[in-house]
Structures are given as structure tokens and as C-alpha cells.
């Protein structure tokens, strides 16, 4: 099935595989960021967003480089401790995410003396309109994509914004180096590469028909979360994720009993940059849980130069795996009609 190019073309009518193959270009996109040269630097950074718009911030926080407190908020309410010392980034690809709009509204309602410096990241919608009305810094993302297909744009936008704000040095250059690795590796995951030689297709076939659980270290957890998002939305398939060492303190014992028949597929994302004790926890947990759960699909991330390149590699692989899983499930990977219906009914 996954080697039938005619079938793939029929099911993937909006070319999700083509977007995945070209994602390396997103990391090299240059953004026009109007940052005032007034010498101000934040003491802390907060990014408000949901889904894929929050994921890029989570991924950036996991990569060493920032020397200020950093948090990601996935909620309707602006935390009370946010004040004029904060950089608040309100990120929504559509510009219409109601949780993000709520936080933006609360921040703008604060007295000017207590208001954080606010930046909007969006491809349009209400956020872009507010930014123009309020004369706020706006980082405009290229439009026309499903948000989950824009990780590279959103990551690069934040990296360039934080560089412009003086919070980190050299990150954009490291992102572009990683983009070249992604450009090369995705060639082996293309649809015209047969399953026996295609890692992404082989993993997708192992996951087919099961609920998927993805595990990683904290350093690779944004990648695990991206796999979860992509499998949920692309493959229309139940998936969740967790990270070591937290897994060892609770979820580990959950695998030892019910349900006795476990219709799950397990994926472990392992990196050379993981703490040695986490590497050991993967191995010991697999041994102790042998026979109590299905054998995990172990993804050993090839040795990259740095942690960021590992993360970009695993994000790209997850995109391809999830799209091939969608095709194995007989569904179009691009539409998310029920999410759109949910948003309409919430209004």
C-alpha cells in the first residue's frame, strides 16, 4: 500500500508529503522583525499559544542558549506575575486562537506601567489586526498551511525574534545548519523510496491499527510531542506521549497490569544527548516490562553535531511517519474537519 504511488497520490490530495519534504526551507526563511533599538531587555519571556503554535516555543526552550526565565502558557488566563519586565509573545498561526486572544486582551488591558512588551506571531486573523491597531511588533508567518505543518517557520520566527531582542546569539545560524541535515535525510523517506529501505514507512506499518505511545527524554520531548500532534491530526489516530525520568515514577507500573490485552504501539526516541541515567532507564524499563507490553520501536537518532539538529531530525521523521500512518489508515492526512466544527460550536 505505502509503495503504491497511485494510491498515495489519491489519498494525499493536498500533498502533505510534499510539504514534509520541503520543510527544511522553512528553517531558512528570513523574517522582517521591527524591534525597537532602545536597549531594553526582558528579565523573563512568556509565549502564549496552543498546539503547534506553542510547540515551537517548547522546542526552543529545550535547546540551550537562553539565559532568562522562559515559560509557555497554554491557557485563557494571563498569569498574575507577568509585568513590565516580561517579553510576552502571543503566537497563533491562524491569528484566531481564542485562548491566545484572551491572553493578549488581558495583557493589553494592564496599565502601561505594568504592561509587558508584547509581540504577536501570526499569519493573519484577529491577532494581526490588533497588532496593526495597537502598533505592536508583528512577526508575519507565511499563510496557507495547516498549523502543524509550520513548525519550521514558527521555530525560525522565534529564534530570529530572540536574537533581535538580544536574548541569544548564533541560533539562526545553527537552525540553518540543521536545515541542511533535514534536507538531505528526508530524501530517504520520500514516497518513491520502497518500504524496505524507508524508515518512516516501516515505522508507520508497525504503528498501524494501534494507539501510539511516544517516550523520550526531556531534551527530545518537544519532538515526542510533535509526533503526538502529527499522529493525532494527520493519521486521525489516538496517540499520547511522556518523558523519562517522570515515566519511571508512575506510568512504568501502569504497564504491569490492566488492560491485560494492550492494543498499543510504543515508540522510544533516543538521543546521544540524553542524560546517561535516562539512557539507562530506557534499557532497564524495556527489560523489566518485557512480556507486559509490546516491544518498543526504538528510534536511535543519528549522531548530530548538537541537540538542536537531533530535534529537527526527529520532528521531520515524525511528520513522515504520521502521514504514512494516515495513508495506512485510509485517510487524507491534511483536513481536520472536526476541529473546525468544534471551534465553530465553541463560538
Beta strands, then each sheet from edge to edge (+ up, - down):
strand 1: 44-48
strand 2: 69-73
strand 3: 86-91
strand 4: 117-122
strand 5: 137-140
strand 6: 211-217
strand 7: 239-244
strand 8: 264-270
strand 9: 297-300
sheet 1: 2+ 1+ 3+ 4+ 5+
sheet 2: 7+ 6+ 8+ 9+
end
